Amino acid sequence: MNPVPDELITATAKYLGVGGLPVGQQQELIAGFGEVALKAATLSVVGKLAADKRDEFALLAEAGDAAALKAFLDREVPDHEGLAKTAVDEEVKKFKAFQTADAGAGSKP
């Protein structure tokens, strides 16, 4: 896997509100957030799939054929990109709210 460019890490850290942290912490938080966001996006899309299509989705996902998976989702869940974006946006809001609450709690004597 190629390393993530520093500019992308910096931009993501700024977007998530963790740009003031040491780079190592930024990378850990971004990686953790990425996992949570991916799960949320996947669950939102899979939740819209008909039950009898979920096994096919799982097989395509495990095979790693991005083009076949996209074609499947385009057919079975036409707004899958919008659903995924909405789910990720919600996770960003939760992450930022947590960061704000955590920073506020840390500033109390």
N, C-alpha and C positions, 0 to 999 in steps of 0.2 A: 504494500500500500504506500502511496506517495505521501510524504509529510504535508501537513496543511500549511500553506503560506502564512508567514507572520502577519501580513496585512489582513488576511481573513480572520485570524485569531483576534487581532486588535479590533477589527470592526465588530465582530460578534460579541466580544467582551464589552465593548462600549454599548452596543444595542441591548445587551442583557443587564447592563448597569454594574458590571464587575470590573470595569477597566482600571480601577484604582488598586486592584489587588496584585500581588506578585504574579508573574507570568505562569509559574507552575500551578498556582491555585486557579488562575483563569482557565488554563487548559483542562484541569480536572473538572471544574464546574461546567465548562462547555461540553465536555465529553459526557458527563452525567446528564446534562440537559438534553443533549442529542439523543441519548437512549430513551429518555422519558418522552420526548417529542415524537420520536419514531413509533414508539408503542402506542401513544395516543392517536396518531394519524392512522396507523394500521387498524387499531380497534374501531375507529370511526368508520373506516371504509368497509372492513369485514362485517361490521354490524349492519350494513346496508345490503350485503350479499344474501341471496336466497340460501337457505340452509343447505340445499343440495348442491350448491356451487362452492361451498367453503373448502371441501376436500381438493377440488381442482385448483383453487387459489393457493392452497398450501403446497401442492405439488409444484406449481409454477414458481412460487416464491423460493422453495428449496432448490429448485433447478438453477436459479440465478439468471434466468433468461429475461432480462428487463423488457425487451421488445414484446415478447409473448405475454408477459404479465401486464404490460400497459394495454395491449390489444384486448386482453381478457377484461380488464377493468373498464376500458372504454365501452365495451359491449355490455357488461353486466352492471356497472355502476357509473353511468355517464358523467356524473359530477364528482368523481372520486378526487380530482385535484382540488376542487373547492372544499370538499369535506376535510381533506387532509390539511389544507391551509387553515381552515377554521379551527381544527383541533390543535395545530401548532400555535396559532395565535392565542388560544386559551391557555396553553401551557406557558407561553411567554408572559402573559398577564399574571399567572399564578407565581411564576418564578420571580418576577419583579416585585410582586406584593410580598413574597416571602423575604426577599432581600431587604426591602424597606422595613418590614416588621422586625427582622433580625438586627438591622442596623439601629433601629429605634430602641430595641431591648438592650443592645450592647452599650448604648449611651447612658442608660439609667444607672445611678449610683448603687 
